[in-house]
Amino acid sequence: MKRKLFSILIAVMVIYLVGSTYVYASSQQMVASAEAKTTQVAKDNGLTHITDFYVFNKDETYYAVMGENSEGRQVYFAYQPESDYQKMGFVDEMVNEDNAFSLTRYEMPDINVRTANLGIENDTFVWEVSFTDADGRLGYHYINATTGEWYETINDL
């Protein structure tokens, strides 16, 4: 009887592991596809050495990468696949990811910064910095990546 119960438990665990792996792989496939497409479009626009990948979801979804142009300058490249919108900006002329973290921590010292994603809003590069407050609630802090100015914070999500 114990052997049969043990076999059933092992079978349930195997089914659970296979199912969980399938769900995880399926959920990551869309992001991997978007990253591959954005990287290819960036390369078609002359960028090489693509490093960072960002997903920005607000009113529309934008994908962005950081790479180098033919002159060796680091460039941010944003892409919106539905409209084929593309925009480039030089990293050294903008707020970078580390600066976005620092600006958010300065503006909101009592929060825990989680991630930063680069995107486009009103034809301008913006950083969307996610954070959790002291109560563990999620929020987003938006920074204009060209000027470094805060323009919106969404709290208590």
Secondary structure, 3 states (H helix, E strand, C coil): CHHHHHHHHHHHHHHHHHHHHHHHHHHHHHHHHHHHHHHHHHHHCCCECCCCEEEEECCCEEEEEEEECCCCCEEEEEEECCCCEEEEEEHHHCCCHHHHHHHHHHHCCCCEEEEEEEEEECCEEEEEEEEECCCCCEEEEEEECCCCCEEEEECCC
